[in-house]
């Protein structure tokens, strides 16, 4: 083996050792950063539920106070017409 070949082998071993050191000493992200996806999911889910409940109550109120009296009046008119 020549001097160049022996240096390249040693260089590769040094790089492998450096990669091992970097891989074993890698820090974990902060705890708040780990919890961020769950927190965002919870916030968006709560927002969706609040909007869905508000929309449902609005539709139910509209049906109850505006549409139902018209339907009842129509059936009462039909019932009165059928009695004659």
Phi and psi in degrees as a GROMACS rama.xvg file:
@    title "Ramachandran Plot"
@    xaxis  label "Phi"
@    yaxis  label "Psi"
@TYPE xy
-86.0018  175.62  UNK-2
-67.0282  -37.2715  UNK-3
-65.2803  -42.7319  UNK-4
-65.955  -40.6661  UNK-5
-67.4664  -34.5505  UNK-6
-69.0903  -37.009  UNK-7
-68.8623  -35.5838  UNK-8
-65.9931  -44.0038  UNK-9
-64.0545  -39.968  UNK-10
-62.2163  -39.0425  UNK-11
-66.3699  -39.9654  UNK-12
-64.1421  -39.7776  UNK-13
-64.2758  -40.5136  UNK-14
-65.5998  -40.809  UNK-15
-63.4822  -41.0809  UNK-16
-65.9471  -40.1156  UNK-17
-65.1374  -41.1089  UNK-18
-63.2179  -38.8941  UNK-19
-64.9989  -41.5999  UNK-20
-64.6738  -43.6808  UNK-21
-64.4649  -41.1662  UNK-22
-67.134  -35.0039  UNK-23
-85.7075  -20.1947  UNK-24
-104.613  11.7492  UNK-25
-65.8724  130.614  UNK-26
-81.5307  149.426  UNK-27
-78.3119  152.101  UNK-28
-67.4049  158.96  UNK-29
-58.6262  154.647  UNK-30
-62.2138  -36.6538  UNK-31
-65.1829  -31.1492  UNK-32
-73.3356  -30.6138  UNK-33
-70.997  -32.9722  UNK-34
-86.3058  -9.76231  UNK-35
-58.6299  -46.2466  UNK-36
-61.5281  -41.0403  UNK-37
-65.735  -38.6301  UNK-38
-64.9671  -45.3365  UNK-39
-64.0068  -40.2409  UNK-40
-61.6126  -42.3368  UNK-41
-64.2694  -41.1439  UNK-42
-65.4158  -46.3775  UNK-43
-67.9143  -34.4935  UNK-44
-66.1806  -43.8641  UNK-45
-63.0749  -41.3452  UNK-46
-62.4459  -43.2696  UNK-47
-62.4887  -43.2859  UNK-48
-65.3903  -41.5158  UNK-49
-63.4364  -43.5008  UNK-50
-65.7182  -41.0621  UNK-51
-64.5009  -41.1262  UNK-52
-66.2822  -43.6586  UNK-53
-61.9044  -42.2238  UNK-54
-65.5471  -42.3681  UNK-55
-62.4386  -42.3675  UNK-56
-66.9765  -36.0283  UNK-57
-65.205  -45.242  UNK-58
-64.5546  -42.0144  UNK-59
-63.8783  -41.3857  UNK-60
-65.1772  -40.9941  UNK-61
-63.1189  -44.7877  UNK-62
-64.0617  -41.0304  UNK-63
-69.1877  -43.551  UNK-64
-95.0681  -19.4128  UNK-65
-114.565  -42.9431  UNK-66
-86.4613  -42.6702  UNK-67
-60.074  -45.5197  UNK-68
-59.6135  -35.0866  UNK-69
-66.9  -41.1983  UNK-70
-66.5436  -42.2479  UNK-71
-64.0893  -41.4725  UNK-72
-63.7163  -38.0524  UNK-73
-64.7616  -44.077  UNK-74
-66.884  -36.5827  UNK-75
-65.6893  -38.6138  UNK-76
-64.7422  -43.9865  UNK-77
-63.6141  -41.6205  UNK-78
-63.9465  -41.292  UNK-79
-66.3461  -37.8054  UNK-80
-69.6189  -34.9884  UNK-81
-74.6963  -23.1485  UNK-82
-74.5791  -24.8055  UNK-83
